[in-house]
């Protein structure tokens, strides 16, 4: 059983004790046999106390005088806000705190996995705050989730804790940027921030934005109308919109992150525009020791089909604050097959209200497995890699007889492809998960499996290749292929050849290949000279069914790229197999019935 951070129980008792765990029950809470508290299911512990909430909005000045726009949702009782002080859960968002519908009602902007405002019905106060330089807030953004935004989060948290309708226990929620805003708040360590639920957010920002040394789709787009305040909603006192108009005039200084990334392609680069080593400044990994000592407990979550999946396991390995990691089958910030609202409610009940619902006694990892038998799609574990994991090595073979993946090392061989840059769409909106790239590079397949095989964990590839250029990008996709030819990408990864030098991570990277990517590590290729590229793919959990195959596709370009090395003429890449230049993929295989 993974040891949780016990100190939080005592802190919660002191700061969350004003709200009783049985509050709201007419007589007494249901007997234990009628209560349910498990991942995604929660009943009998948290009654719905209110039928609605009241929204108000206003400006809140932070330490440098910048005014941030706030929407506040308080539970309603007898046509007025309830007097009882409650925990506060808030969101720090660049995507507008709300949008007014034609009928005058307000809808939350950007939330697809749950409706956070409904927490107010269960005895919480909910606040949604526009980040500086966004929505209706004043100021301008120096850098995405920089130390200034962290200081803003500190000030907002401590202000919320001191209000008469607050009991002093503060939580945060949100996904993607709004998930990263919670990590950013944890970096600032406001004393009253007790529990956060960051979804789809990185542990190390460089390994997210420039994974493998190449900047892919994220934050490489130009600013969209939302970022510049389109559809933003004035606060209540701003009846003619003139205050918000003044706020928008301040954001002409707001940085465009795509321009920042171009200037800092290496992990140790100094940003002249920002006056800092930005990758270090904005990474949760930089502050992990302070967060363990002073930070909030965390529920971290995403889906397998998201670039953030690996980060959740790395964060868990380095922060004892992480009490739960949930990985579903969906893509970015989606949760159609898991009740994320109930999970958030039971998490906040435990750590903000001190409800003894057994949350901390659950196994700390809850994850989905594709193709599992009905009713057994979800599994629990208290360790990662899960118990029983073994790495099965499959060698790439380009020998006569066709390209294949097999457990026996093949004889020497090689195969070549010309990098196809035409697959890059350059679209403003690109999918979070790629489509099959079969036929656009080299493909290596296993024979059909004679029996089911369960894969759970991080595949790792080691490729020997040469190229006609001095640099280039390599993408690897692990696909599951049905007997009828249909395929699904289960894991993928990328590496820029000049970033191939391996290093030792300054934190627990789960024993996976890690590339320091400092400027002094930059190692161009020598045209025609083979070099080894080793890198991990995003993790997955899937059962490869009997009769199905695994296929590894290797290419030199990905459709989702916005910034790429458009080398002319397009490089010819040659992949080597067998002998002392054997290329392979290590696949994490576990027993079909995973052990906890």
Helices and strands as residue ranges (DSSP letters): H 7-16, G 32-34, E 36-38, E 41-43, E 53-61, E 67-77, E 80-81, E 86-93, E 99-100, E 106-107, G 116-122, E 124-130, H 147-161, E 166-175, H 177-188, E 193-199, H 205-209, G 211-213, H 242-250, G 251-253, H 257-263, H 278-281, G 284-287, H 288-294, E 297-303, H 309-318, E 322-328, H 340-352, G 359-361, E 365-368, E 378-381, E 390-397, E 404-406, E 413-418, G 421-423, E 442-445, E 453-457, E 460-467, E 473-481, E 487-496, G 497-499, G 519-521, E 531-536, E 540-544, E 549-555, E 572-577, G 579-581, E 584-590
